[in-house]
Amino acid sequence: MKQKNVDVAIVGYGPVSKQLATLLGKKGWNVSVHERFPAPYPLPRAVHFDDEIARILQSILPSKDIERNTDVAKDLYEWCNADRQLLLSLDFSAYGVSG
C-alpha cells in the first residue's frame, strides 16, 4: 500500500469521529479515518441532543436530514440496554437555559 501524508488521522469511525472528519474536511484538512470493524455499530451511541449538538449538526447537514435521523424525546429521556430494558428515565418537560 502506498503511504499517504495526511494532516489528521482519526482512529475509530463512530458518530463523533464522523462529525470531526466532516468538519475538518470542510475546512480543507486532509483527513484519514481508520476503523477496525467492517460494519457500523448497530446500536445508538450519540445519545445526547441539545442546542450545541444541534448547531454542530446544522453546520454539515440540512435540517430535514437532522430531523429524519434524530429521535428526540420531548419530555422524557430514557436509556435502555441492548435488550431494550429500561436503565434510566429522566423527565425533561421543563425548558432549559437554552430553550
N, C-alpha and C positions, 0 to 999 in steps of 0.2 A: 504494500500500500504506500502510495506517495505521501510524504509528510506535508502538511499544510500549516502555514503560520496563521494563527488567529489572535484576535485581541482578547477574547474572553472564552474560556472553556467552562461549560456548565455540566456538572455531574448529577444525573437524575433528571427525569422529564415529567415531573408532577405539575400540578396547577401553578405553583409559584414559579417554577423554572420555565414553564411555557410563557408565562407573562413576562418574566425577565428577559428571555431570549427575544421576544417580540419587541419589547420596548428598546432594548439595546440595538437590535437590527434596524429599527426605525430611525435611530439616532446615527446610523452609519457605521456601527461597530461590526467587525467580522466575528461572528459567534459560532461556536461549535458545541453541540449538545450531545451528551453520551448517556445512554440508558442501558442497563443490563438486562431488563426484561423485554421479551419480544412483543408483548401486548399491553395495552393500558390497564392500570389497576381498575378492577370492576366496581369498586365502591367509592362514594364521595370522600374527598379528602379536604377540599376547601369548603369549610362548613360555616364560616362567619361572613356576614354581609352587612356592612354599614356604609356610612357616607364616604369614607376614604376608599374602601374597596370599590364602591360604585364609580368614583372618579377615576380610579386606575383602570377599571374595565372600560369605561367610556373613552379612554384615550386610545384604545385599539379596536373596539367593537362598536358597531351600530347598536343603538338602544334596543331595537327589535330582537337582535341576537342575544343580548343580555337577558331580556325578559323571557325569551323562548327557552334558554338554557339554565335558568335560575328558578329554583323553587323557594320562594321567600315566604316564610310564615309571617302573617300579620300580627298575631297576638301570642303565639306560642312557639317556643324554640325547643325542639326535642332531639335528644341524642339517643341513637339506638345502636346495638351491636350488629354484627354480621347476620345474626339470626332474627333481626328486627325486634329484639326485646328492648323495652324502654330502659335507658340508663339514667337519664336526666331530663327534667322538664322545667322550663323557665317561662314565666309569664312576662311578655313584653308589650302588654296592651297600652301602657303609658308612653307618651312621646319622650325621647331622649333629648339631650342638648343639641343634637344635630337634626332633629325632626324625625 
